[in-house]
Amino acid sequence: MKHIINPYENINNSARNNSDCPHVVLPEEIFFTISIVGVLENLIVLLAVIRNKNLQSPMYFFICSLAISDMLGSLYKILENILIMFRNMGYLKLHGNIETTADDIIDSMFILSLLGSIFSLSVIAADRYITIFHALKYHSIVTMRRTVIILTIIWTFCTGSGITIVVFSHHIPTVLTFTSMFPLMLIFILCLYVHMFLLARSHARKISTSLRTNMKGAITLTILLGVFIFCWAPFILHVLLMTFCPNNPYCACYMSLFQVNGMLIMCNAVIDPFIYAFRSPELREAFKKMIFCNRYQ
């Protein structure tokens, strides 16, 4: 899987020589720091929902699913840095199958982070759609039992898919399946959005206060989706270029930015909790109680 997660090392020398773009290298300390911050922030989100009964609703459970996805993306880099540090210090010697297994486990976490984010954003979009257009039946449609079942199915599927993608990562159909999930999610959410905003516009004068509040949730999802696309799209493009034109100097030039693209992915986990806090008064209040607990006591 290393040829996908860290593929610049495998770029053909002729392509690298024909390209005038130097390989951009960022200090590992930057990745490690951003990853630590991302884990801590999303852990606060999970604890806030667990400790506050008023936040234990389907919507916030779906947000927790997205927070777990972000945490996995950060943990991937933390574990990778720790293994590299221990190996360089001589405390850890990985050879043959052991090193391959360790790499595959870490890479599975990375793939699981992307798949988890894709499906979490999709289910949040579906939840917002039901909230807006089936408000009276929402609590009978989206029950806690169904929420748990949906999340269980999503994470079981993502785990199985992540392992499969890592095992068969050298096959082009696997890469195409992996990268196709990104645009498919965008198409699905875009269809929901077009329907939501067209109906909202046509019934603008009849929109109630509760419906306006639900539309605010849809706007929050829009911001989350925009950040996700901005942070992950460069990596998806990188994978496609590495698969179909690794020897092209122009492709090699773009792939020289691999570490920059990786840093964007790490930043996604840091940005999302700020969006939750900025857009949700309930979560913001829960964060304040957790961080400044002494004052509230």
N, C-alpha and C positions, 0 to 999 in steps of 0.2 A: 504493500500500500504506500510505501514511502515515495514511489514515483508520482503519486498524486498529491499527498500531503506536503511533501518537500521535494518537488520535482526538479528544481533548477539544477541540482547536482547532476541530473541525467541528461541535460541538454547536450546535443551533439556539439563537439568542439568546433566543427566548421561553421555551424550557425552562430556560436558564441563569438567566433573570430570575425564573422561577417557583420556582426552587430556592433554599433558604436556605443551601445548603452552598457555602462558598467553595472555589475551586480550590486544592488543597494543592500547594504548590511546594517541592521539596527542592533544596538546593544541588547543582549539577552535580559539585562536588568530592567529594561523598559517593558518587555513582554511579561516578565515575572511580576513586576509591580502592578501593572494593569490587571493581570489575571487575579492577583490577590484581592484587589479592590472589587473586581467583578464578583468573586465568590462571596465576599463579606456583604456586599450590597444585596445580592439576591437571597442570601441566607436571612437577612433582616426581613425581606419581603415574606419569605416562608414562615418565619417565626411570628410576624405580625398577624398573618391569617390564622395560624394555629392558636395563638393566644387570645384572639378577639372573636367572640362568638358572632358578633354582628357582621364580621367579614367572611364567615363560613357559608358562602353561597356559591352556586354554580359559576358565576362570573369570575369570582376571585379564585376559585379552584382552577379554572382555565388559565388565569394569570399565573398561578403557582406553577402550572405545567410549563409555561413559557420561561419562568424564572429558573426552573430546574434545567431546562435546555441551555439557558445562558450559563448556568453554573458548570455544566458539563464541558462547554466550550472553554471555560477558564481553567477548569481542573486538568483538562488535556494538556495545556501548556505548562502548568505547574508541575505535573508529574514528569513530563518530558524533560524539563529543566533540572529537576531533582535527580533523575536517572543520569543525565549527562554530567552533572556536577559530581555525583558519586563515582561515576566511571572515570572521569578525569583525575579525581583524587586517589584513585586506586582502591576504593572501598568496595567497588562493585565491578565484577568481571562477567560480562555477558558474551557468550559465544554460541554460534550456530542456532539451534532451535530455540534456545532460551531467549536470545536477543530478538529473534523473529516473533516469538510469542508475545514478548513485552511490547514490541512495536505494534503488533496487531491489536492488542488490548487498548493501547493509548489511541491508536487511529480509530478504533471502534467508538470510543468516547467522542471523538471529533465528529464523525459521521452521525452519531446519535444526536449530537447537539444540533446539527443542521436539520435533520429529519424531524426532531422534536419541535424545533422552532416553526417549521413549515406547517406541521399538523396542528400545533397549538394556535398559531395565528388563524388557520382556517376554521378551527372550531370556535374561536372567539368571534370571528366574523359571522358564522352561522348563529351563534348565540345572540349577537347584536341584532341580526336580521329578525329573529323570532321575537326578541324584546320589543322591536319597533312595530312590526306588523301583526303580531299575535299577542299583544300585551295582556289581554284579558285571559288568555289561555296559557300564558308563559309558564306559570308555576305548576300547571298540570302537564305541560309538555317537557319542560326542562326540570326534572326532579333531581334531588341529590343522588338517588339510586342510579338513575340514567347517566348522570354526570360521572360517577365513579366507574360505571361500566364503559362509557365512552373513553375515558382516560386510560383505563386498563387495556382496552383494545388498541388504542393509539400507541402506548408505550411498548406493548408486546410486539406489535407490528414493526415499530421503529427499531427495537432491539434485534429482532430477527433479520430485518432488512440491513441494518448496520453491519452485522456479522457477515451476512451474505456478500455485501458490497466489498468488504475488506478481503474476504477469501477469494473472490473472483474479480478483483480490481484490475487485473491485467487484461481483461477482456473488454473490447470496445462496447458491446451491448450493455455491459454492466455500467460503464461510464455514462452512456447515453441515458440509461434508466435513472441513474443517480442525478444527473444534471437536468433531466426533463421534469423532475418533481418541482423544481423551482418555478419555471414558467407556468406549469399546471396550477400551482397554488395561486399565482397571480391572476390567471384567467378566472378561476373559481371565485376569488374575492372580488375581482373587477365586476363579474356578472351580478353578484349580490349588491355591490355598491351602485351600479347603474340603476338597478331596480329600486333600491332604497331612496336614492336622491331624486329620481324622477317622480316617484310617488310623493315624496316629501314636498317637492316643489309644486306639484299639482294640487296638493292639499295644504298649502302653506298657511292659509287663513284658519283652517280647521284644526291645526295641530295643537294638542293640549300641552299643558306644562310638563306632564310626565313623559310625553313623547319627545318634547324638546330635550329633556334630561337624557333620554335614551339615545337621541341623536348625538349628544355630547360624547356618549360612550363610543359611538361610531367614529367620531372625529379622533378620539384617543387611539382607536385601532388604526386609523389612517396614519397617524404620526408613528406608531410602532412599526407599521408595515414599511413606511418610508425609510426609517432608520435601518430596518432589516435589509431592505433592498440595497441601500447605499453601502452597508457594511459587508454583505455577502456576495453581491453580484460580481465584483472584481475577482473573487476567488473562483466562482463558477466559470467565468470567462477564461480564467487561467487554466482550469482543468480541461476545457474544450480545446484551447490552443495547444496545450501539452499533448493532447491525444491526436489531433489532426494535423498540426503543422509544427512539430518540435524542431525541425531543421530550418524553418524559415527565419531569416534574421529579424524581420519585423515582429514575429511572434516571440522570438527570443528576447527582443528588446522589451516587450511588455512583461514577459515572464521574469525579467530581471528585477521587477518590482514586487516579487513574491512576498518578501517580508513586510512590505508596506501593506499589502493586502491582508496578510495575517494579523497585523496590528489593528486593522479596521474591524476584523472579526472579534478580537479581544475587546475593542471599544464598545461593541454592541451590548455586551453584558454589563458594561458600566453605565451606559446611557439609559437603558430600559427602566431601571428602578427610579431614576429621576423623572421619567415620563409618568410612571405610576403616581409618584408623590405630587407632581405638578397638576395632574388631571383629576386625581381622586381625593377629595377632602377626607374621606373615611380612612384611607391608607395613610394620608399625611398626618392625621391625628394619631393613628396607631404608631407611626414612626416616632413622633414626638414623645409619646409615652414610653417607648422602649429606650430611646436615646437619652432622654432627660427624666428617667424614672424617679430620681430622688426628688425632683421639683414637684412631681405629680403626687408623690406620696406625702 
